Amino acid sequence: MRVFVHDVVKEKIRTTSRYIQANFGKKARLNFRHEIAHVSQLLQKNPNLGPAEPYLADAPVLYRSIVVNHLNKIVYWINDDVIEIVDFWDTRREPVSQAQQVK
C-alpha cells in the first residue's frame, strides 16, 4: 500500500524535528526521523497495525493510531489502497482537543 502524508502532518513533523534538534541535538533529530520512517514502512506492510483510535470512535471513518515514540503518535485511516496519515499527536497534550482537529 501507498502512504500519503497530509501537508499539515508534514509541517507538524518538521516543527517537532526542529524542536528536537534545537533542544537535544542532531543525533536525536536523526533518531526521531528514523522512527517516523520506520513506522511508515511498518504501516505499508501491515496497514491494520495500529488499533482504532478511541478519541475518534464517532468519526465517519475508522481512524487508527500508532505510537512513534513515547511522545508522539500518528493518526491515519485506510482509503482504498492508500494509508492517509491525517495527524501527528503529541501524547503529552490533551487528546480530546487534538481529536477535534481531525474530525
N, C-alpha and C positions, 0 to 999 in steps of 0.2 A: 504494500500500500504506500501511497504517497503521503507525505506530511506537509501540510500547509500551515504556516505560522502567520497569523494576522499582524498587521503593521503595529498595532497598539502593543502587542506582546513583544515584538522585536524591540520596540523602544523601552519597554519595562526591563527587558533583559540587558540591553545596553546600559541603561541607567544603573541597574544593580551591579553590572560588571565594572563600571567606572567607580562606583562607591567602594567596591571590594578592593580595587587596585589602589585607590587613594588611602584607604584605611588599613589594608592588610598586605599590600604589595602585589607585584606582578605574578608571582607564583600562585598566590591564592586566586587571582583573577583567572589564570590559565586553568587551574583545577575546577573552578566554577564553570567555565566554558566547556571543559571536558565532560563534566557531569550533565550539562544540558544536551550535548551531542550524544552522549551515551543513552540517555533516556529517550531521545528521538529515535535512535537505532532500535532500542527495545520495542518501542511502540510500532515501528514499521513491521517488525517480525510478529508481534502479538498485540494487536490493537485493543483487545479487551483486557489488557494487563491491569489497568487502573480500575479501582472499584467505582461504583456510581457515587457521584458527589452528593452527599446528603443535603447540603445547603442549596442545591439546585434541583431537588427532587420534584418540585412542582413545575419545572420548566417544560416547554412543549417537546423538547428532545432530551435524550438520555446523555447527560454530561457525566464524564468520568474525570478523575483526577489522579495524578501520580506524583509522589513526593520526589523532588530532585535531590534535595539535601535536607537537613533538619530545619532549614529556614524558608524554603521555597517549595511550591508545588505548581504543576502545570495542570490547567483545566482544558479538556478537549471533548470533542464529540466526533462520531464517525458519520460522515456524509457520503453514502455510497462507497466508493473506493478511495476516499480521501479522509485522512485524520486531520481535523481542523483544530489547531491549538488556538483557543479563544481568549485565554487569560493566563496570567502568571501571578500567583498569590504569594505574598509574604505571610508566612504562617504565624508571625508574631502579631499581625493585625487582626482586627475583628472580622471573622469570616462572613458574617451576615451582610455587612456593608460591602464587602468585596463581591459577594454573590449578586447583590443588587445591580452591580455594574455589568454583569454578564447577561442578565435577563433582558 
